[in-house]
Amino acid sequence: MPVRWSARATAVIGALTLAVPLLVAAPASAAAHTAASVTATTAGASVPATTAGAAPLANLAHLDFLLDTATPPAGVAGHTTYRLAEEPELIQPWTYADARDGGTFERVGGGPLDPATGTWGQGAFNADDTARAAVVYLRHWRLTGADDSRQTAYELLRSLTYLQTAEGPNAGNVVLWMQPDGTLNPSAEPVELPDPSDSGPSYWLARTIWALGEGYAAFADADPAFAAFLEERLALSLTALQRDVLSRYGRWSTADGMRVPTWLIVDGADASAEAVLGLAARVQARPDDTAAATALRQLAEGIGAMASGTTRAWPYRAILPWAKSPAIWHAWGSQMPAALAAASEALGDPALAAPAIADAAVFTPTLLTAGGPDNGWNPTPTDRVQIAYGADSRVQSLLAVADATGSTAFTELAGIQAAWFFGANHAGARMYDPATGVTFDGLQPNGDVNRNSGAESTIHGLLTALALDARPDVAQRATSVTEITARDGLEFVEAESTTETNGTLSTPESWTGESGWSGDALTLTRGQRAVFDIGTDATRRWVEPVVWSSPGQRTTSLWRGGGLPSGLLRLTGPEQGISPTPGALLPQSLQAPVLGDRSRLRVDVLSGDVVLDGMIVRPVVSRLVVEGAGGRTELVHSSAALPQPATVDGGGIVRVYDDDGALLRTHPYEGRTTIVLPPGGLAIATR
């Protein structure tokens, strides 16, 4: 089965291989596995609702099962770790765990298996998952005081630092893959970039910094000798970061007309965010570390510069993940708000959190009411696979912003998002089971559940569970409102669904190098038209045509809904800059919502050529209702520039917030009631 890359260009294929494991083909049969592969039964009881005093949600049993030992060969140049001579075995998680009959799982490596050698095209273990697993055990130890989690965190950090190259021109960078016998595989198959994997900055460098920073903070008092070793290795990582990334600090470029920083790790606000989490932990523990504080501030400034859009214009005040394209957003790795909130607190600078607050208060309600943490809006929601990495990234971001601001808006939103793990998703499926610690690898758009449970999914399910264990009030809501019963949010209408046109349909290649076509393209030349049906209800909707434009290309088109004007769209194709492809596929805002007959949205081209992928259609007031044994939560969100009336139902308490998440008013209500939403604001009604 081929891998479907949906969110980045080939420069980050290596990162996506780990970010989207549910789309990676497993070996054809159990017979293809090495003798080192094992099975374990981890299927268990259904998920219980969490109440005050209930058992913890975080169950590390399945992650424990994924762990295995490897003994690297002696004398590998540039690779050693803490007490290697005394403790030669390294502990790491297998990358994948394939579901087998009877509720069992088989541990699996990445890439094709060579039965003769017992090695994989990629390897059994990888630095990304080793780093993130270390974070799980560190947080579990600090939350519960469990000695076994402390010991496992210690072992994982030893293994991670062995993967770090300690000398030579690539010192501080990280080899991604290790085979079951402990040998390193710097050049994996399929090829990943950078190649070799320690030859430049990478996602795995960023995640290594994350684990080392949190590791130092945890061990500083508990084991000063080991903490000193982690400090040395973090300094080595910072050397690589300064050499290969932050040496460009302060330089700017453009990507399809958007001003972007050039000093992000692999041009990614997403990758940089995970490094920032570690740097913030280090600076909190050692405020006198000026090198870490400087790197923290510089990366945070770059991440904040990727905030874009307005309350009603793409990408709706989200922080975009990739500096080379203003046309994509993905849920996986979307911890940019969490990183900025952590940096703000570590550095004592509230201004750093401003983009995070906007993302949490405006974009997150847009995402939730649109259907949840999709793998890719490119720029349209075409990759609607959802994985634990994406859901957890949004939970972590909301809770970090809540901690930084004190606003209950973000804890309430976090409860809605975390409910994804317990059934509040488009499949109505429980994705994490506290009885076993299993997190399934993802949801397909048709509602099918990928019942494999690899390291990444397990890790991010546990990170959410740990966050909920630390916040019983959020946990109670997340585990008790587990069914989506109503939703009215952002949708996409394909250009090929036109009911009337004299234009031309064609099928472009789906991936442009920086964005993705959703299907066919409709080309309209001067004097041509098209008519679309975007629904029949009377709710006012914003329409954002998604149009391809080449640099310097000029077009003008008139848009009308049911005969009433929605806007005159004048478009000039943006400068390419550092984006991979000349030309941009981007949503364009019209001046007014569609007010009339929504079955007669019409576009007439007045000049130039309009190449249309389709239309993003958003309600002026979006809505999501989740319900369950523990009650009901209703979210309503305005995308208007003026106050808007909205109804909430069911009775309970309603809290109204502005577009920065500040609480404006709280009042009880019975039955159905009308409230007034401030411009761009939201309300959350609970019972």
N, C-alpha and C positions, 0 to 999 in steps of 0.2 A: 504494500500500500504506500503510495507516495506521500511525502510530508507536504502539507498545505501551509505555505508561509503566508501570513496575512497582515503583518503589522510593521515590517521593516524591510529595507533593502538587503541585498546579500551581504553587506558589510557587517551585519549583526546576526547572520544565520546561526552562528554558534550559540548566541544567547537564546535565540528562539527555540533551538533544539531542546534546551532545558526548560524554557518558559512554557512550552506547550506540549508536555509529554503525552497527553491523551491522543495527540494526532500522530505519534510516532509508531510505526509498525512494530509489533512484538514478533519474536521468532515464531515460525509456523507451528511448532509443536513442542511439547514438553521434552521430547527426545533430543531436541536441538540444544538443550542447556548443558552446561558443564556439571561435573560432579559437585562443584562448590555451590550450585544453586540448590536451595532447599525449599520446602513448603511449610506453611504453618496455618493452622485454623484460627481465624480471627473474627469470623462472623459471629454476631451476638444479638442481644435483645434490641428491641426498638428503642429509640431515643426517649428517655423520660423527660418530662417537663422539669425545669429547674425552679426550685422555690427557695426561700430563705432557709439556710441550714441544710440544703440538699448536698449530695455528694459533688465533689469538684467535676467540672466538665472535662478538664485536661487529663487524658489517659495516654501515657507514653508507651503502652504495650506494643502497638504496631510499629512505632518508630524503633523501639528496642529490637523488635524482630528483624528490621531491616539492617541493623548494625552487623558488621562482620570484621574480622581481623585480616591483616595482610602484613607480611614482613618484607620490607624492601631489601634489595641486594645491597651488600656493603660497598661503600666507597663511591656512591653516585655523586659526581662533581656538582657542587653548588646546592646540594640538597641534604639537609640534616634537620634535626629538631631537638627539643628539650629532652635530655637524658636518653638519647637514642641508644647508646651503648648498653645502658642498664635496662631499658624498656624497649626492645626492638620491635615489638608488635604495634601496629597502628590500627586504630578503630575508625571506621567510616560507614555511612549507610550505602547499601546498594541503590542504584539510581531508580530502578523500576521494580514494581511488584505486580505481576500479572495474575488476574483472578483465575482460579481453577474451580473445578466441580467441588461441591460440598462446602463452599464458603472458605476455601483455602487460597493461599497466595504463593506464588513462586518468585523468588528474587531473580532479577534479570539485569544484565548490563545493557549498555547502549551500543547500537550498531550491530552488524552481523557477527555471529560467533564462528570462530575457527575451531572445530572440534579437535583438531590435531594438537593445537597448542593451548586450548582453553582460554584464549584471549578474545576480546571483542574489538570490533572496528573502532569503537571509542574507548570503552573501558567498563569496569564494574563500578568504580567510585569516581566522583567528580568534586572539584573544589567548591562549586556553587552550593551543592547540597550539604557538603561537610560543614561549610561556614554557617549556613542557615540552621542546620541541626544543632550546631554548637549554641546558637542564639536561643533555640528552644530549651535546651537543658540548662543554660545559664538563667533564663527567666524563670524556669520551673524551680530551680534551686533557690533563687532569691525570693520567690513568692512563697515557697513551702518550707524551705530549709532542708530539703531532702538531700542526704549525703550521697546517695547513688547518682542523683542528677549532677551534683558537683563533680563527682569522679568522672562521669561520662563527658561532661563539658571539658574537663581537663584533657581527656583522651582525644576528643575531637579537635581541640585547639592544637595539640601536639601534631596530629595528622595533617591539619590544614597548613601549619607552618613548614612541614616537610615538603608540601607541594610548592611552597614559595621558593623562588630562585634566590639564593643568598649571596651570589657573587657574580662578577662579570658584567657585560654591558646591559643585561636584562635584570640586574639585581632589583629585587622588590616586586617584580611581576610574578605571575603564578602559572604553573602548569595545571591545565584543567583536568586531565584524565589519568587515572591509575588502573592498571589491570589487577585481576584477582591475586596474582602472585607478588604484587607490590612494585612491579616495574612501571615506570612512567610512560605515558604515550603522548608526547608533546604535539604530534601531528596526527590527529584523528581522522578516521574515515566514517562518514563523509567529511570533507574539508570544512573546517571552521576557521573564522578569522578573529584574532590574528593567528597566523600559522608560521612557526610553532606558537602554541598558545601562550607562552610567556614572553613573546617578542614585542609586546606592546600593551597599552592599556586595554582593559576588558571588563566585562561584567563581573568576572570572577575576582579581579583585583578589587573592585568596589565592594563585593560581598566579603572578601577577606578583611578589608578595613572595618566593615560593620562588625564582624565577629571579634576581631582583635580589640576594637574599642570597647565593646560591651564586656569582653573577657577581662581586659585590664581593670575596668571599673569593679567587676565582681570579685576578682582575686587580689586586689590591692591590699586589703587588710587580712584576708583569709590565708593567703600564701604569697608573701612578698617576693620570694625568690622566683616563683613562676610568673608573677606579675611583672617582675623586672625583665624576664625573657620576652613576655608579650610586648612590653614597652619597646624593647629593641627591635622586634619584628614589625611593630606598627611604625616605628621611625623609618625602617627600611621601606615599607610600603609608601610612606610619605615622600621618601626620596624619589621613588619611581613616579609618584603622582606629580611632584614638582617638575621632574625632568621631562615627562612625556605629555602632561596635560596643563598644569597650572603655569608653566612657562609662557603660555599664551594669555594669561589673565589680562583683562582690560581690552582685548582685541575683539572687534565685532565684525560681523558679516551680515549678509542678507540671504534669505531663502524664500524664493517666490514672493519677494517684496516685504517679508517680515524681518525686522532687525533681530539678530540672534547672537548669543555669545559663542565664542570659539573655544572656551576652556572647560567644557563639560567632558566627562569621561565617555569615550566613544560617541561624542556629540549627543549624549543622552542625559536629559534631566532625570530619567528613571534610574539609570545606573548610578549617576552622581548622588541621587537621594539615598541610596542604600549605603554608600560610603559616608554620607553626612550623618546617618544614624549612629555609626560607630565613632565618628569624630566628635559628635555632640556628647556621647557617653564619656569619652576620654577627657574632654574639656570640663565637663561637670565634675569628674573625679580629680583632675589636675588643671585648675584654671591657669597655672603658671606655664603651661606648655604653649608657648607662643607659636611654634610651628604648626601644631594641630589647630589652634584657634584661627590662625591666618588661613589655613587651608579650608577650615570649616566655613569661615565667612565668604571666601571667594567662591566656593562651590554653591553656597546658599544664594549668593547674589546671582549666579548664573541660572540656577533653577528658577528663582523668582522672575527672571527676565523672560521665561517661557510662558508666563501667564498671558492669556489672549482672550479676545472676544468681549461681548457685553452680555447683559442679562438676556437679551433676545437674539443675539447674533453669534454664530459659530465662533469658537467652541464653548460659548456660554460661561466665560470666566474660568475655564479649566486651565490648568498648567499642562502644556503640551509636553510629550515625552522626548521628542527627537528634533534637534535643532535643524536638521536638513529638510524638514517638511512641516509646514503649518497645516497639513491636510490629514494628519492621523492622530488618533488618541487610542490607547488601549488600557484595559483595566489591569492586566498583569503588570507588576512592577510599578504601579501608580502610587507609590508612597511619597510623592513629591510634597504634598501638604504635611505629612507626618514629619518629613525631614526639615521643612522650614519651621514648623512649630518647635521641634527639638532644638534647632539652631538658635531660634529666637530666645528660648529659655536659657540655653547654655551660655549665650553671649550677652544676655540681658538687653536685647534689642528688639522691642515689639514690632518695629517696622518690617523685620524680616518675615513676620507671620502674616502680613497683609494679603499676599497672594494666596496663601493657604486658606485663609478665612473665606476669601471670595470663591475659591474652588469648592470648599465644603458647603457654603451657604447657597450657592447658585447652581454650580454644575452638578453637585451630588443629587439634589432633588430632581434635576433634569434627567440624570442617569437612572435613578430609581423609578421614576414614573415612566421611563421609556422601556423598562424591562430588566434593568440590572447590569451587572459588571461584565459587559461583552468584551470579547477578546480584541475586537477591532472596529472602530468607527474610522473609515479610511477614505473620505470623511463621512460617508454614510454608514449606517449600522449593518454592514454586509457580513461581518464575521461575528455571528451571534453565539458561538461556542462560549461557554462560561466555565472557568476553572477556579479552584480554591485560591490560587495565587492572586487572582484578580479580586475576588470577594474579600479576602483578608487584607489586601492592600488598601481597599476602601475603608474597612473597619478600623485599621490602624491609623489611617489618616484622620478619620473623624474623631477618634478618641484622643489623639495627640492635639488636635485643634481644640477640643473640649478642655483638655488640661491647660492649654496655653491661654484660653479666653475665659474659662469658667462658665460658658454658655451651655445651658441644657439643650439648646437646639441640636448640638452636635452629638450629645449622648443619646438623644432620642432618635436621631438619624442613624447612629451606629447600631442601635437596637434593631431598627428595620433592616439595615444591611446585613447584620450578623444572622438574622433569621434565615438568610439564604442557606446557611449550613443545615438548618433544621426543617426545611420544606418550603419556605417562602421564596420559591423560584418558579420559572415557567414550566417545570416538569412536576411540581408538587412533590419533589423527591428529597428525602433526608440525605444530605451529602456527608455529614460527619456523625459518627456514632460514639458517644462517650463510653459505652459499655465495652468497646474494643479498641478505640483510638484510630479506627479506619476512617480516612477521608477519601471518597471516590475521586477519580481523576478528572471528572468533568461532566458537563451537560451539553449535548448536541442541540442545535436549534429545534429539532423535531421533538425534543423531550426525552430522547434516549439517554440513559446514564452510562457512562464509561465506568465500569465497576472494577477496573484496575485501581491500585492504590500505591503509587510510587512515592519516592522520598519528597519531592516538591509538594505534592498535594497534602501528604501527611504532615509535613512541616507547617504549612500555612493553615491547615485546619487546627493544628495545636496552638499556633500563635494566636489565632482568634479565641480558642478555648481558654488559654491563659489570660488573655485580656479580659474575658468575661468573668473568669474566676476572681479577678482583682476588682470587678465591679458588679456585685450581685444584682443591683437594680437593673443594669443593662442586660445581664444574663437572663433575668426573669422575663423581660419583655422579648428578647430574642428567641427564647425557647418555648414561648407560649402563644405567639402569634405566627403560626407556621403555614398559613395558606393565603395566597393572593386571591382576593374575592372581587376586586375591581381595579381597573387601570385605564387611564386615559392620558397618554403622553406622546412624546415624539415618535413619529412614524416616517416611513419613506415610501414615496410613490414613484414607481419606475417610469422612465420616459417611454418605454415600449408599451405601457398600458394606455397610451393615448386613445381616446375614443374617436378622434377626428384629426387628420393632419394631411398636409401636402408636402411634408418634409421627407427625409430619407433616414431609414434605420440601418445601422451597421453594428458589427460586433467587434469592439476593440480588444486587444490583449488585456486581461483583467488587471495585471499589476503594471503600473506606469514606471516603477522605480522609486516612487515616493508617495503613491496613493493607489486606490483601487477602484476600478469601475465596478458597479453593482451588477451590470448585465449589458444590455445594448445601449448604444448612443443614438440620439435623435438629432440630426443636423437640419437646422432651419436657416435658409438664406433670406435675404431681403425680400419682403412681401409674402413670405410663407408664415404659416400659423400652426398651432396645435391646441387641442382642447383635452382636458383631463377631468376625471371624476375623482375628487379627493374626499368623498364622503357625503352623507345626507343629513346629518344632524345640524342643528342650528348653532352649535358652539363656534365661537370665533377662533380662527386658526391663522397663525403666521405661516407663510410659505417662503422657503429659501431655495430657489433654483440652484442646483449643483451643476456648474458649467465649467467646461474645459476651455482654457484660453491660452494662447501662445504669447510669448513676450511681445508687447507693443500692439497686439491685435485689439481693435476697437469694435465694439458691438453696442447696439441699442435695441431694447425690446420693451414692449408694453404688456403688462400683466393685468388681467381683470378677472374678478370672481363674480359670476352671475351678472355680468354687465357693469359692475361697480369697479372703479380703479383700485388696484392694490399697489401699483408702483411702476415707475419708469426705471428700468435697469440699464444704466450706462456703465460699461465695463471696459477697462484697458488691461490687457494681459500683463502680469507683473514681471519684474526683472528676475532672472533665474537665480543668480547668486550661487550659493554652495549646494543647492538642491540637485539631486542626481539627474533630473530631466528638464529640458526646456519646456515650459508650459506648466499649468497648474489646474488641478481639478478641485474646485473650492465652492462651498455654499456662498450665495450672495443674498444679502438682505433686501427685501422690498419695504416700502415705506409704510404700508398699512396692512392689517390683517384682511383675510377673505371674509367678507360680511354677507354676501349674497348667496345665491344658489351654488353650493359646493360641488355640484355635478358639472358645472360649466366654468372651470378655471381655464382661461384662455390666454395664450401668449401670441403676440404678433411681432415679427422681427421688422424693425424700422431701418436698420443699417447693419452691415457686416453679417457674419455667420454666427449663430448660436449653436454650440454643440452641447447638448443637454444629457446628463446622466439620469436626472430625475429631480424630485422635489422633496426636501425635508419639510414635513408638516407638523407643527406644534400647536397645541391648544394655548390660548392666552392664559388659561388657568389649567394646569395639569393636576392629576389626582392619582393616588394609590391607596388602596385599602388592604390591610392584612389582618387576618382574624385567626382565632384559635381558642383553645380551652382557657387560656389566660386572659382573654378579652379581645379588644379591637383597637387598631391604630389606623388613623386616616391622615394622610399627608396631602395638603393642597399647596400649590406653588404657582406664583404669578410670574409671567415673563413680560409684563407691561411696564411702561414708564409712568403710569398713573395708578392711583389706588383702584383696586378691583374687588367687587363683591364675589363671595364664594360661599357655597353651602357645605356644611359638615353634618354627618348623620350619626345616629346611634346613641347619643347622650354620653356624658362624661365631662372631661376637662379639656378645654382647648387653649393652646398657647399660641400666640401670634408673634412672629419674629420679623425683623427687617432683613434686608439683603446682606447684612453682615452677621446675621445670627443673633443680634441683640434682642432680648425679650422686651416686647412692647406692652403686652397685657395678657392676663390669664383670667378665665372665668368658666364656671360650670355651665352646662346646658343640658336640655332634655330634648329627645327626639331630633328633628332636623332644625338647624338654625343657620342664619346667614351672618357671615362675618365680613370684615373688610380687610383685604390684604394690602400692605403697603407696596409701593413700586418694587418689583423684584423679590418681594418677601414671601414667606411661607407660614403655614400654620400646621400644627400637629394636634389632632384630637385623639384622646385615649380614654379607654374605660377598661 
